[in-house]
């Protein structure tokens, strides 16, 4: 009897320790820098969706290449080795690296500013101290906690999407490129890396309207022969109106690297809007359907004030499109391709 009671007591103690460990959560550390990067919205030089030439440049359009400020992940606090994205994740393009956490975790951000202007990094949803501008070359460490309120609610899926961005210069910072995703998974529903156990593949896509003329680097873009090969003058009226781009993760006209899925995979799409002008979108998938808000659809609604999740089990092999069905967006190149393999 004594042995049985001892065994039972040990089992209870182990269970309580497991519950306590889960409640304490994990500490997940990321080394993130803000870097200056030369970015091309259409690196192939063609409209890859329809196999044709890109539209002619507008009178005031500098070109397709611009100097941007982007969040990028590094291997450690020396910030010498940039983390290279695997081929399957290169579709993420200009948005920052995916940050992951489970409810109860802490996210530690070691942040370095490699740009010429003061910037910061701050999250939505998570509990974080007030961010302050980080000067050029400086390193600052942030600790963000993930309370229950930052996780999925009663009607949510097993994960939710938040964003992080710089806000030193208002909308000019995310316009320059300083924005990225945070995925928070329900407590007890995450793998070791923080991803939800009921999903095989996660995809994050930003539907973006970017007015390069309000980026803090626009003056440098006008001055550079690389980004302004036609030598347009900043004082030209068209220059302030003709440098507006629509894109998916910073790619236009089908130039986003092809996403490859497999038939029968459980795929979760995380979609958010980010722009400096009118920013309502209607993301649409061809050849497949998604479950969104409990309904089976092929088009969902997305505006700048929300983030949307949609689950897909692809069943129709082939090459398909993800695009914004609004005419002014699809005609301006807000489309990408994905393939479903047997």
C-alpha positions as CSV (number, residue, x, y, z in Angstrom):
1,X,0.0,0.0,0.0
2,X,2.8,2.4,0.9
3,X,4.6,1.7,-2.4
4,X,1.3,2.4,-4.3
5,X,0.8,5.6,-2.5
6,X,4.4,6.7,-3.2
7,X,4.0,5.9,-6.9
8,X,0.7,7.8,-7.0
9,X,2.4,10.8,-5.2
10,X,5.3,10.8,-7.7
11,X,2.8,10.7,-10.6
12,X,0.9,13.6,-9.3
13,X,4.1,15.6,-8.7
14,X,5.3,14.9,-12.3
15,X,1.9,16.0,-13.6
16,X,2.0,19.2,-11.6
17,X,5.6,19.9,-12.7
18,X,4.5,19.4,-16.4
19,X,1.6,21.8,-15.9
20,X,3.9,24.4,-14.2
21,X,6.4,24.1,-17.1
22,X,3.7,24.6,-19.6
23,X,2.4,27.6,-17.7
24,X,5.9,29.1,-17.6
25,X,6.3,28.7,-21.3
26,X,9.5,28.8,-23.4
27,X,11.8,31.6,-24.2
28,X,12.3,32.0,-27.9
29,X,15.2,34.2,-29.0
30,X,15.5,35.9,-32.4
31,X,18.3,38.0,-33.8
32,X,16.8,40.6,-36.1
33,X,18.4,43.5,-37.9
34,X,17.0,46.3,-39.9
35,X,19.0,46.3,-43.1
36,X,19.2,48.5,-46.2
37,X,18.4,46.3,-49.2
38,X,18.0,47.0,-52.9
39,X,14.6,45.5,-53.8
40,X,13.1,44.7,-57.2
41,X,9.3,44.3,-57.4
42,X,9.6,42.2,-60.6
43,X,13.1,40.6,-60.6
44,X,12.3,38.4,-63.7
45,X,11.7,41.5,-65.8
46,X,8.5,40.1,-67.1
47,X,4.9,39.4,-66.1
48,X,5.3,35.8,-65.1
49,X,1.6,35.2,-64.6
50,X,0.7,35.9,-68.2
51,X,4.1,35.4,-69.9
52,X,4.3,38.9,-71.3
53,X,6.3,42.1,-70.9
54,X,5.9,44.3,-67.9
55,X,3.8,47.5,-68.4
56,X,5.6,50.5,-69.7
57,X,7.0,52.7,-66.9
58,X,4.7,55.6,-66.0
59,X,6.0,59.1,-66.7
60,X,7.1,59.6,-63.0
61,X,8.0,56.0,-62.2
62,X,11.7,55.6,-61.2
63,X,11.7,52.0,-62.3
64,X,11.1,48.6,-60.6
65,X,14.0,48.7,-58.2
66,X,14.1,50.7,-54.9
67,X,16.2,50.9,-51.8
68,X,14.2,49.5,-48.9
69,X,14.6,49.0,-45.2
70,X,13.9,45.3,-44.3
71,X,13.9,43.2,-41.2
72,X,16.2,40.2,-41.6
73,X,17.1,37.3,-39.3
74,X,20.7,36.5,-38.2
75,X,22.2,33.5,-36.6
76,X,23.5,35.1,-33.4
77,X,24.3,38.4,-31.6
78,X,27.3,39.1,-33.8
79,X,25.0,39.8,-36.7
80,X,27.6,38.5,-39.1
81,X,25.8,35.5,-40.6
82,X,22.5,36.2,-42.3
83,X,20.0,33.4,-42.0
84,X,19.3,32.1,-45.5
85,X,15.7,31.2,-46.2
86,X,15.1,27.7,-47.6
87,X,13.8,27.6,-51.2
88,X,10.2,26.8,-50.0
89,X,10.2,30.0,-47.9
90,X,11.6,32.5,-50.4
91,X,8.1,33.5,-51.3
92,X,8.2,35.6,-48.1
93,X,10.2,38.2,-50.0
94,X,10.4,41.6,-48.4
95,X,8.4,40.9,-45.2
96,X,10.3,40.3,-42.0
97,X,11.0,36.8,-40.7
98,X,8.2,34.8,-39.2
99,X,8.3,35.0,-35.4
100,X,6.6,32.2,-33.5
101,X,5.3,31.6,-30.0
102,X,2.9,29.6,-27.9
103,X,0.6,31.2,-25.4
104,X,2.7,31.5,-22.2
105,X,6.0,31.9,-24.0
106,X,8.4,34.9,-24.0
107,X,9.9,36.2,-27.2
108,X,13.3,37.8,-26.9
109,X,14.4,40.1,-29.7
110,X,18.0,41.1,-30.0
111,X,17.7,44.0,-32.5
112,X,20.3,45.8,-34.5
113,X,19.8,48.9,-36.6
114,X,22.0,48.7,-39.7
115,X,20.2,51.5,-41.5
116,X,21.0,55.2,-41.9
117,X,17.9,56.3,-39.9
118,X,16.6,55.6,-36.4
119,X,14.1,52.8,-36.4
120,X,12.6,50.3,-33.9
121,X,10.7,47.1,-33.7
122,X,7.4,46.7,-31.8
123,X,4.6,44.1,-31.9
124,X,0.9,44.2,-31.9
125,X,-1.0,41.8,-29.6
126,X,1.8,40.8,-27.4
127,X,2.8,42.5,-24.1
128,X,5.8,44.6,-24.7
129,X,7.5,47.7,-23.3
130,X,7.2,51.0,-25.2
131,X,9.7,50.9,-28.1
132,X,12.1,53.8,-28.5
133,X,14.2,54.8,-31.5
134,X,17.3,52.7,-32.0
135,X,20.1,54.8,-33.6
136,X,22.3,53.6,-36.5
137,X,24.6,50.8,-35.5
138,X,23.1,50.3,-32.0
139,X,21.8,47.0,-30.6
140,X,18.9,46.7,-28.2
141,X,17.2,43.7,-26.6
142,X,13.4,43.5,-26.1
143,X,11.4,40.9,-24.2
144,X,7.8,40.4,-25.3
145,X,5.5,38.1,-23.4
146,X,2.6,36.2,-24.9
147,X,-0.4,36.4,-22.5
148,X,-3.6,34.4,-23.0
149,X,-5.3,37.4,-24.6
150,X,-2.7,37.3,-27.4
151,X,-3.7,33.7,-28.3
152,X,-6.6,32.2,-30.2
153,X,-10.1,33.1,-28.9
154,X,-13.1,30.7,-28.6
155,X,-14.0,31.1,-32.2
156,X,-10.4,31.2,-33.6
157,X,-8.4,28.4,-35.1
158,X,-5.4,27.0,-33.2
159,X,-3.3,29.9,-34.1
160,X,-3.6,33.7,-34.8
161,X,-1.6,36.3,-36.6
162,X,-0.1,39.5,-35.3
163,X,2.5,41.8,-36.9
164,X,5.6,43.7,-35.8
165,X,6.8,46.9,-37.3
166,X,8.8,50.1,-36.8
167,X,6.9,53.2,-35.9
168,X,9.5,55.9,-35.5
169,X,8.5,57.8,-38.6
170,X,4.8,56.6,-38.7
171,X,3.6,55.1,-41.9
172,X,7.0,55.8,-43.6
173,X,8.7,53.0,-41.8
174,X,6.4,50.1,-42.9
175,X,6.2,51.7,-46.3
176,X,10.0,51.4,-46.5
177,X,9.6,47.8,-45.6
178,X,9.8,47.4,-41.9
179,X,7.0,45.0,-41.1
180,X,6.7,41.3,-40.4
181,X,4.5,38.5,-39.0
182,X,4.1,36.9,-35.6
183,X,2.2,33.6,-35.3
184,X,0.9,32.7,-31.8
185,X,-0.4,29.2,-31.2
186,X,-2.9,28.0,-28.6
187,X,-1.2,26.6,-25.5
188,X,-0.9,22.9,-25.7
189,X,-1.4,22.9,-29.5
190,X,2.1,23.7,-30.6
191,X,5.1,21.8,-31.8
192,X,8.6,22.5,-30.4
193,X,9.1,25.3,-33.0
194,X,5.8,26.9,-32.0
195,X,3.8,25.9,-35.1
196,X,0.3,24.4,-34.6
197,X,0.2,20.6,-34.6
198,X,-3.0,20.4,-36.7
199,X,-1.3,22.1,-39.7
200,X,1.2,20.7,-42.2
201,X,2.2,23.9,-44.0
202,X,1.9,27.6,-43.1
203,X,2.0,30.4,-45.6
204,X,2.1,34.1,-44.8
205,X,1.2,36.6,-47.5
206,X,1.1,40.4,-47.2
207,X,-1.2,42.2,-49.6
208,X,0.6,45.6,-49.9
209,X,0.0,49.0,-51.5
210,X,3.3,50.8,-51.3
211,X,3.7,54.5,-52.1
212,X,7.5,54.7,-52.4
213,X,7.3,58.5,-52.5
214,X,6.6,58.6,-48.7
215,X,9.4,56.2,-47.8
216,X,12.2,57.9,-45.8
217,X,14.6,56.6,-48.5
218,X,12.8,58.2,-51.5
219,X,15.3,61.0,-51.7
220,X,18.1,58.5,-52.0
221,X,16.1,56.5,-54.6
222,X,15.7,59.6,-56.7
223,X,19.4,60.5,-56.4
224,X,20.7,57.0,-57.3
225,X,21.4,55.9,-60.9
226,X,20.6,52.4,-59.9
227,X,17.1,53.1,-58.7
228,X,16.5,56.2,-61.0
229,X,18.2,55.3,-64.3
230,X,16.1,57.8,-66.2
231,X,17.3,60.6,-64.0
232,X,13.8,61.9,-63.2
233,X,13.7,65.0,-61.0
234,X,12.0,64.8,-57.6
235,X,10.2,68.1,-58.4
236,X,8.3,66.6,-61.3
237,X,4.6,66.4,-60.3
238,X,4.3,62.8,-61.6
239,X,7.2,61.6,-59.4
240,X,5.0,62.0,-56.3
241,X,2.1,60.0,-57.9
242,X,3.7,57.3,-60.2
243,X,5.7,55.3,-57.7
244,X,2.8,53.4,-56.1
245,X,3.0,49.6,-56.3
246,X,0.7,46.8,-55.3
247,X,2.4,43.5,-54.5
248,X,2.3,40.2,-52.6
249,X,5.2,40.1,-50.2
250,X,6.9,42.7,-52.3
251,X,6.5,41.0,-55.6
252,X,4.3,42.1,-58.5
253,X,3.1,40.5,-61.8
254,X,3.6,36.9,-60.7
255,X,7.2,37.4,-59.7
256,X,6.8,35.9,-56.2
257,X,8.7,32.6,-56.1
258,X,6.2,29.8,-56.8
259,X,4.7,28.2,-53.7
260,X,4.6,24.4,-53.9
261,X,2.0,22.4,-52.1
262,X,1.0,18.8,-52.1
263,X,-2.5,17.4,-52.6
264,X,-4.0,16.5,-49.2
265,X,-1.7,18.7,-47.1
266,X,-3.3,20.7,-44.3
267,X,-2.4,24.3,-45.3
268,X,-3.0,27.4,-43.3
269,X,-2.8,30.8,-45.0
270,X,-2.1,33.9,-42.9
271,X,-3.1,37.0,-44.8
272,X,-2.6,40.7,-43.8
273,X,-2.8,44.0,-45.5
274,X,-0.2,46.7,-45.2
275,X,-0.2,49.9,-47.2
276,X,0.1,53.7,-47.3
277,X,-3.0,54.4,-49.3
278,X,-6.4,52.8,-49.9
279,X,-6.0,49.3,-48.6
280,X,-9.0,46.9,-49.1
281,X,-8.4,43.6,-50.8
282,X,-10.3,40.5,-51.8
283,X,-7.8,37.6,-51.9
284,X,-8.9,34.9,-54.3
285,X,-7.6,31.4,-55.0
286,X,-8.2,29.7,-58.4
287,X,-8.5,25.9,-58.6
288,X,-9.0,25.4,-54.8
289,X,-11.2,26.5,-52.0
290,X,-10.5,27.5,-48.4
291,X,-12.4,27.3,-45.1
292,X,-12.7,30.9,-43.8
293,X,-14.8,31.8,-40.8
294,X,-16.5,28.4,-40.9
295,X,-17.5,28.8,-44.6
296,X,-16.1,27.2,-47.8
297,X,-15.1,30.0,-50.2
298,X,-12.6,30.9,-52.8
299,X,-12.6,34.7,-52.0
300,X,-12.2,36.4,-48.6
301,X,-12.3,40.0,-47.4
302,X,-9.2,41.8,-46.1
303,X,-8.6,45.3,-45.0
304,X,-5.8,47.2,-43.3
305,X,-7.4,46.8,-39.9
306,X,-7.6,43.1,-39.8
307,X,-5.7,39.9,-40.4
308,X,-7.3,36.8,-41.9
309,X,-6.6,33.0,-41.6
310,X,-7.9,30.5,-44.1
311,X,-7.4,26.7,-44.1
312,X,-7.0,24.7,-47.3
313,X,-6.6,21.1,-48.2
314,X,-5.5,21.3,-51.8
315,X,-7.1,18.6,-54.0
316,X,-6.7,19.8,-57.5
317,X,-3.1,19.4,-59.0
318,X,-1.9,22.2,-61.3
319,X,-0.6,25.7,-61.3
320,X,-3.0,28.2,-59.8
321,X,-3.3,31.9,-58.9
322,X,-3.6,33.8,-55.6
323,X,-4.6,37.4,-56.4
324,X,-6.7,40.3,-55.4
325,X,-9.9,40.2,-57.4
326,X,-10.4,44.0,-57.3
327,X,-9.8,45.3,-60.8
328,X,-7.5,48.1,-59.9
329,X,-5.3,45.7,-58.0
330,X,-5.1,42.7,-60.3
331,X,-4.6,45.0,-63.3
332,X,-1.6,46.6,-61.4
333,X,0.0,43.2,-60.8
334,X,-1.3,42.0,-57.4
335,X,-1.1,38.3,-58.3
336,X,1.1,35.3,-57.6
337,X,1.2,31.6,-58.5
338,X,1.2,28.4,-56.5
339,X,1.4,24.8,-57.6
340,X,-0.3,21.8,-56.2
341,X,1.6,18.5,-56.7
342,X,0.0,15.1,-56.8
